[in-house]
Amino acid sequence: MVRMSNNLIGILNLVTFLLSIPILGAGIWLSHQGTTECERFLEKPVIALGVFLMVVSLAGLVGACCRVSWLLWVYLLVMFLLIVLLFCFTIFAFVVTNKGAGQSLSGKGYKEYRLGDYSNWLQKRVNSTKNWNKIKSCLQDSKVCKSLIDDGSSTPAEDFYREHLSAVQSGCCKPSDDCKFAYVSPTNWTASATPSDTNSDCGLWSNDPSTLCFNCQSCKAGLLDNIKHDWKKVAVVNIIFLIFLIILYSIGCCAFRNNREDNYAWKRQYP
């Protein structure tokens, strides 16, 4: 008689196998239909995730339902390594996102962001020219500044200063408040006669909609602020997923023990 733990592992891995099919399909679709560098960047990780889930779930499904002990052992080993890696990543995510926050400005609805406020590890990632060129291309493709550009010159200065801009919009789509540029429209500013000596971003600003402040340190900082909040959400989800994996691993251990007991009983009955 098949034990309950074997049935449960089989059902859970069947569900995982079915979920891996659309994930793998999405990766293959991106490889053929992806038009931007950002979409092409996602292609390989999505395909790898789909294949990984498919192979591991098949190992767990066959190992539990067909009582193939060595397959179930491989499944449990992979699960154990996944639990360790996920635990380490969760700790790492909390550590590298512990620093950094936007600076509130008097009379402004948006905040300003400084790259030096964030962790050194994150700073190194965005300060790499190769990395930033790819990230910048993704930001431009996503048209993060499109809503501000579409407003044109119809937004009065006092209304714009009250806008609650996202971290990326504040860092990439307008010049820093330090520059003291004169407002013309959300993405059109007149340079000050006495530019700031303390903020190098002032010399990088351009009214060209394809350039704006995408080369600025504030743009990198705005992106890191987004990453910081996203990673914290991911870390919380990881904790929930870790609990699920530990429960699944425990059930898998019971199924593995059942397989060994059944195999041993069969060998005693049919020597």
Summary of the structure (lengths in Angstrom):
residues: 271
radius of gyration: 26.2
end to end distance: 20.2
largest distance: 95.3
contacts: 820
relative contact order: 0.14
helix: 69%
strand: 4%
